[in-house]
Amino acid sequence: MIAKTSIGSSFSGAIHYGAGYSVEGKEIMGKADLLVTHNVVSRDPEGIAAEMQQEASYSRCKTPVWHSSISWKPEEKPTREQMIETANRYCQKMGADPKDHQIAVYEHHDKPHQHIHVYINRVPTDGSKALETSHNYARNVRICKEITQELGFSKLEKLEEGKLRHVAVNQEEAQKVVNIAIKAALKEESDTPEDMERRLKKKGIECKYKIEEGRLKYSSYSYQSVPIKGQDVGFTAKQLQARLDKNLELKKEQLQQVKPEPERKQKRGHKMGF
């Protein structure tokens, strides 16, 4: 687990990025999820940013925005609860107690590895001294090492294809239904995300796919209005794309095998009389 920190003056741009908005101000569907907030009422990025900026205005601090990205190794698959616990411990150890600071944490899905973005208002709600920014690099290294040891991320089991992880009770039925439906579609030789989506829709499952350059980059589903991530139904986007590719290759091989060979033209000889 590693962390990188930057300091800024405007919460609006920072929070909107965390919420998954492009530079042009458009929301990128499937890019981000809000995990947790502290000491803010709003849930939308505009409201969160406004509340933080208002609190910062009561201080002389010119750069109240603290932004840290925390990333795990590709083989580490922290749960939602573990990511929230990591963010809370990180803030606490960095000197920004969640009881005294405004905080917003987002998970992003735009990279192969899991990572979160932590936004802290350096100005505490009690009006005391702003969060110290010196020696950020060294502090990040030390704190990440401590949290890794405390929560045991290095011992987390690699997510295997088809293996179901622990989910909330209300998600268990959706998890099983989607898992079975995906396996059935793969057995029926589904070979593209579009085809998979069509097959699942027939079974009452809504798909939320993010595709870039013809490749599946993010997947989540909804069954009977219960949302669930692809990694929680046994297939990450990368794993599902690999299985679809395999089916496509098999189809190509089968077509090559049944393709009729072109008929050879026989030359007819002419008898010559003497």
URSUL-V456682 format. One record per pair of residues at least 12 apart in sequence whose C-alpha atoms are under 10 Angstrom apart, sorted by the first residue. I is the first residue (numbers start at 1). J is the second residue. D is the distance in whole Angstrom. If there is no record, write none. Layout:
i,j,d
I,J,D
I,J,D
//
This chain:
i,j,d
1,70,7
1,71,5
1,72,4
1,73,6
1,74,10
1,76,9
1,114,10
1,115,9
1,141,9
1,143,10
1,144,6
1,145,7
1,147,9
1,148,7
1,153,8
1,154,9
2,68,10
2,69,8
2,70,6
2,71,5
2,72,7
2,73,9
2,115,9
2,140,7
2,141,7
2,142,10
2,143,9
2,144,6
2,145,8
2,148,9
3,68,6
3,69,5
3,70,4
3,71,6
3,72,9
3,90,10
3,115,9
3,116,10
3,117,9
3,118,10
3,136,10
3,137,8
3,139,10
3,140,6
3,141,7
3,143,9
3,144,7
4,67,8
4,68,5
4,69,5
4,70,7
4,71,9
4,117,10
4,136,8
4,137,7
4,140,7
4,141,9
5,66,7
5,67,6
5,68,4
5,69,7
5,70,9
5,117,10
5,118,9
5,119,10
5,133,9
5,136,7
5,137,8
5,140,8
6,65,8
6,66,6
6,67,5
6,68,6
6,69,9
6,119,10
6,133,9
6,136,9
7,63,6
7,64,7
7,65,6
7,66,5
7,67,6
7,68,9
7,119,10
7,120,10
7,122,9
7,133,8
8,62,8
8,63,5
8,64,7
8,65,5
8,66,7
8,67,8
9,53,9
9,56,10
9,61,9
9,62,6
9,63,4
9,64,6
9,65,6
9,66,9
10,49,8
10,50,10
10,52,9
10,53,7
10,62,9
10,63,8
10,64,8
10,65,7
11,45,9
11,46,9
11,48,8
11,49,5
11,50,8
11,51,9
11,52,7
11,53,6
11,54,10
11,56,10
11,63,10
11,64,8
11,65,6
11,66,9
11,67,10
11,119,9
11,120,10
11,121,9
12,45,8
12,46,7
12,47,9
12,48,8
12,49,5
12,50,7
12,52,9
12,53,8
12,65,10
13,25,9
13,45,9
13,46,9
13,49,8
14,45,9
14,49,8
14,65,8
14,66,9
14,67,8
14,117,10
14,119,8
15,44,9
15,45,6
15,46,8
15,47,10
15,48,8
15,49,6
15,50,10
15,52,10
15,65,10
15,67,9
15,104,8
15,105,9
15,106,9
15,117,9
15,118,9
15,119,7
16,44,9
16,45,6
16,46,7
16,48,9
16,49,8
17,31,10
17,32,9
17,45,9
17,106,10
17,117,9
18,31,9
18,32,7
18,33,9
18,34,8
18,45,8
18,67,9
18,69,10
18,104,9
18,105,8
18,106,6
18,107,8
18,108,8
18,116,9
18,117,6
18,118,8
18,119,8
19,31,8
19,32,6
19,33,7
19,34,7
19,44,8
19,45,6
19,46,10
19,104,10
19,105,9
19,106,7
19,107,9
19,108,8
19,117,9
20,32,5
20,33,8
20,34,10
20,45,9
20,106,9
20,107,9
20,108,8
20,109,9
20,110,10
21,45,9
28,210,9
29,208,9
29,209,9
29,210,8
29,218,10
30,108,8
30,109,7
30,110,9
30,208,7
30,209,8
30,210,7
30,217,10
30,218,7
30,219,8
30,220,8
31,106,10
31,107,8
31,108,6
31,109,5
31,110,6
31,111,9
31,210,9
31,217,10
31,218,8
32,106,6
32,107,5
32,108,4
32,109,6
32,110,8
32,116,9
32,117,10
33,105,9
33,106,5
33,107,5
33,108,7
33,109,8
33,116,9
34,104,8
34,105,6
34,106,4
34,107,6
34,108,9
34,116,10
34,117,10
35,80,8
35,81,9
35,83,8
35,84,7
35,87,10
35,104,8
35,105,6
35,106,5
35,107,7
35,116,9
35,117,10
35,118,10
36,83,10
36,84,7
36,85,10
36,87,9
36,88,9
36,103,8
36,104,6
36,105,5
36,106,7
36,107,10
36,118,10
37,84,10
37,88,10
37,98,9
37,102,7
37,103,5
37,104,4
37,105,6
37,106,9
37,118,10
37,119,9
37,120,10
38,88,10
38,97,10
38,98,6
38,99,7
38,100,9
38,101,7
38,102,5
38,103,5
38,104,7
38,105,9
38,120,9
39,51,9
39,52,9
39,98,8
39,99,7
39,100,8
39,101,7
39,102,5
39,103,7
39,104,9
39,125,8
40,52,8
40,101,9
40,102,6
40,103,8
40,104,8
43,104,9
45,104,9
48,102,9
48,103,9
48,104,8
49,104,9
49,119,10
49,121,10
51,102,9
51,121,10
52,64,9
52,65,9
52,101,9
52,102,7
52,103,9
52,104,10
52,119,10
52,120,9
52,121,6
52,122,10
52,123,9
52,125,10
53,65,9
53,121,8
53,123,10
55,101,10
55,102,9
55,121,8
55,122,10
55,123,7
55,124,8
55,125,7
55,126,10
55,127,9
56,102,10
56,121,7
56,122,8
56,123,6
56,124,8
56,125,9
56,127,9
56,130,9
57,123,9
58,123,9
58,125,10
58,127,8
59,122,10
59,123,7
59,124,9
59,127,7
59,128,9
59,129,9
59,130,8
60,123,9
60,129,10
60,130,9
61,122,8
61,123,7
61,129,9
61,130,7
61,131,10
63,121,9
63,122,8
63,123,9
63,130,10
64,120,8
64,121,6
64,122,5
64,123,6
64,124,10
64,130,8
64,131,9
65,119,7
65,120,6
65,121,6
65,122,6
65,123,9
66,103,9
66,118,8
66,119,6
66,120,5
66,121,6
66,122,6
66,123,10
66,131,9
66,133,9
67,103,10
67,104,10
67,105,10
67,117,7
67,118,6
67,119,5
67,120,7
67,121,9
67,122,10
68,87,10
68,90,10
68,91,10
68,105,10
68,116,8
68,117,6
68,118,5
68,119,7
68,120,8
68,140,9
69,87,10
69,105,10
69,106,10
69,107,10
69,108,10
69,115,7
69,116,6
69,117,4
69,118,6
69,119,9
70,83,9
70,86,9
70,87,8
70,90,9
70,107,10
70,114,9
70,115,5
70,116,5
70,117,6
70,118,8
70,140,10
70,144,9
71,83,10
71,111,10
71,113,7
71,114,6
71,115,4
71,116,7
71,117,9
71,144,10
72,113,6
72,114,6
72,115,6
72,116,9
72,148,10
72,153,8
72,154,9
73,112,9
73,113,6
73,114,8
73,115,9
73,153,9
73,154,9
74,111,10
74,112,7
74,113,5
74,114,7
74,115,10
74,158,9
74,159,10
75,112,10
75,113,8
75,114,9
75,153,10
75,154,9
75,156,8
75,157,8
75,158,5
75,159,7
76,113,8
76,114,8
76,153,7
76,154,7
76,155,8
76,156,6
76,157,7
76,158,6
76,159,8
77,113,8
77,114,7
77,115,10
77,153,8
77,156,7
77,157,8
77,158,7
77,159,7
77,231,9
78,114,8
78,115,9
78,151,10
78,153,7
78,156,8
78,157,10
79,114,10
79,165,9
79,166,9
79,167,9
79,232,10
80,107,9
80,167,10
82,151,8
82,153,9
83,105,9
83,106,10
83,107,8
83,114,9
83,115,9
83,116,8
84,105,8
84,106,9
84,107,10
84,116,9
84,118,10
85,147,9
85,151,9
86,116,10
86,144,9
86,147,7
86,148,9
86,150,10
86,151,8
87,103,10
87,104,9
87,105,7
87,106,10
87,116,8
87,117,9
87,118,7
87,119,10
87,147,10
88,103,9
88,105,9
88,118,9
89,143,9
89,144,10
89,146,10
89,147,7
89,150,10
90,118,9
90,140,9
90,143,7
90,144,8
90,146,9
90,147,8
91,103,9
91,118,9
91,119,10
91,120,8
91,143,10
92,143,10
93,139,9
93,140,10
93,142,10
93,143,7
93,144,10
93,146,9
93,147,9
94,131,8
94,132,9
94,133,9
94,136,9
94,139,7
94,140,8
94,143,8
95,122,10
95,130,10
95,131,7
95,132,8
96,120,8
96,121,9
96,122,7
96,123,9
96,124,8
96,130,9
96,131,7
96,132,9
97,120,10
97,124,9
97,131,10
98,120,9
98,124,9
99,124,9
99,125,9
100,121,10
100,122,10
100,123,9
100,124,5
100,125,6
100,126,7
100,127,9
100,128,10
101,120,7
101,121,6
101,122,7
101,123,7
101,124,5
101,125,6
101,126,9
101,130,10
101,131,9
102,119,8
102,120,6
102,121,5
102,122,8
102,123,8
102,124,7
102,125,7
103,118,7
103,119,6
103,120,5
103,121,6
103,122,9
104,117,8
104,118,6
104,119,5
104,120,7
104,121,9
105,117,6
105,118,5
105,119,6
105,120,9
106,118,7
106,119,9
109,210,10
109,217,8
109,218,7
109,219,9
110,210,9
110,217,7
110,218,8
111,217,8
111,218,9
112,217,8
112,218,9
112,236,10
112,237,9
112,238,8
159,231,8
159,232,10
159,234,8
159,235,9
159,236,9
160,231,9
160,234,7
160,235,8
160,236,9
160,239,9
161,231,9
161,233,9
161,234,5
161,235,6
161,236,8
161,239,7
161,240,9
161,243,10
162,179,7
162,180,9
162,182,10
162,183,8
162,231,9
162,232,9
162,233,7
162,234,4
162,235,6
162,236,9
162,239,9
162,240,10
163,179,9
163,231,9
163,232,8
163,233,8
163,234,5
163,235,8
164,176,8
164,179,8
164,231,8
164,232,6
164,233,6
164,234,5
164,235,9
165,231,8
165,232,6
165,233,8
165,234,7
166,232,8
166,233,10
167,228,9
167,232,7
167,233,10
168,228,10
170,226,8
170,227,10
171,222,10
171,223,9
171,226,7
171,227,8
171,228,7
171,232,9
172,226,10
172,228,9
172,232,10
172,233,10
173,223,9
173,224,10
173,226,9
174,205,9
174,221,9
174,222,7
174,223,5
174,224,8
174,225,9
174,226,7
174,227,8
174,228,7
174,232,10
174,233,8
175,221,9
175,222,9
175,223,9
175,226,9
175,227,9
175,228,7
175,229,9
175,230,9
175,232,7
175,233,5
175,234,9
176,232,10
176,233,7
176,234,9
177,203,9
177,204,10
177,205,9
177,223,8
177,233,9
178,200,8
178,203,9
178,204,10
178,205,7
178,206,10
178,207,10
178,221,8
178,222,9
178,223,8
178,228,9
178,230,9
178,232,10
178,233,6
178,234,9
179,230,9
179,232,9
179,233,5
179,234,6
179,235,8
180,233,9
180,234,10
181,196,9
181,199,8
181,200,7
181,201,10
181,203,8
181,205,9
182,196,8
182,197,10
182,199,9
182,200,7
182,233,9
182,234,9
182,235,9
182,240,9
183,234,10
183,235,10
183,240,10
184,199,9
184,200,10
185,197,10
185,198,10
185,199,7
185,200,8
185,244,10
186,240,9
186,243,7
186,244,7
186,246,10
186,247,8
187,247,9
188,247,9
189,243,9
189,244,8
189,246,9
189,247,6
189,248,8
189,250,9
189,251,8
190,243,9
190,244,6
190,245,9
190,246,10
190,247,7
190,248,8
191,240,10
191,241,9
191,242,10
191,243,8
191,244,4
191,245,6
191,246,8
191,247,5
191,248,5
191,249,9
191,250,9
191,251,9
192,214,9
192,215,9
192,216,9
192,240,10
192,241,8
192,243,9
192,244,6
192,245,8
192,247,9
192,248,8
193,207,10
193,209,8
193,210,10
193,211,8
193,214,9
193,215,8
193,216,7
193,219,10
193,237,10
193,240,9
193,241,8
193,244,8
193,245,10
194,207,10
194,209,9
194,211,10
195,244,10
196,240,10
196,244,9
197,209,8
197,221,10
200,221,10
200,223,10
201,223,10
203,223,9
204,222,9
204,223,7
204,224,8
204,225,10
205,221,7
205,222,6
205,223,5
205,224,8
205,225,9
205,226,10
205,227,10
206,220,9
206,221,6
206,222,5
206,223,7
206,224,9
206,225,9
206,226,10
206,227,9
207,219,7
207,220,6
207,221,5
207,222,7
207,223,9
207,227,10
207,228,10
207,229,10
207,230,10
208,220,5
208,221,6
208,222,8
208,227,10
208,229,9
208,230,9
209,221,9
209,230,10
209,237,8
210,237,9
211,237,10
214,241,10
215,237,9
215,238,9
215,241,7
215,242,10
215,245,10
216,236,10
216,237,6
216,238,7
216,239,9
216,240,8
216,241,6
216,242,9
216,244,10
217,236,9
217,237,6
217,238,7
217,240,10
217,241,9
218,230,8
218,231,10
218,236,8
218,237,5
218,238,8
218,240,10
219,231,8
219,235,9
219,236,7
219,237,5
219,238,9
219,240,9
220,232,9
220,233,9
220,235,10
220,236,9
220,237,9
221,233,9
//
